[in-house]
Amino acid sequence: MLFGEQKGIIIKNKDKIEKMTYLGIIGPKQMIIILLAFLGIIATIIALIDISKSKFSGNDKIVWILVVLTGLLGAILYFTIGKKQKQTN
């Protein structure tokens, strides 16, 4: 191990040395993907709760449930378009 580096495991290959650290397994790209997945799940759950509590005309409720289950894009579509289609009493 070299001075000034984090603790980790050094794996020696034929001509190069690769260093793996336990804390460095998840990088910035993976953190962004995890954050987007988490936001997608939360937005989908919130949209499904809102759809279940709301009244829609005809089969619109079933259609919006299917759209929202497609993921983050479906939840975004519901919040931008679907909320305007709800019936008010």
Steps between C-alpha positions, in 0.01 A plus 500: 500500500622849420521791742206743509249264337181357648498154647393237251596185321769500235456242225804439282437413137776419250609854415283726709385547853134570568387642829153438638366688800189397683373856528564571134284221361209735428607790283320821401328342199360218710380747765311698233339180370400396854357848569296498177369151575402607852325814370320291238372257761384780732331692215325182384370424850374857549330496158333162569369627835364815333334297223339263747351789700374690194202458270543477124249461220466166321812284494740789557593374847614162364688668216683735737593212732655316204681816385639570847623141538737557207732692734622852553386620157147373568490680835619822337231466232234445766605805702506721189196368309300260718434732792307729262271210401378429853132559569412748772180470698 
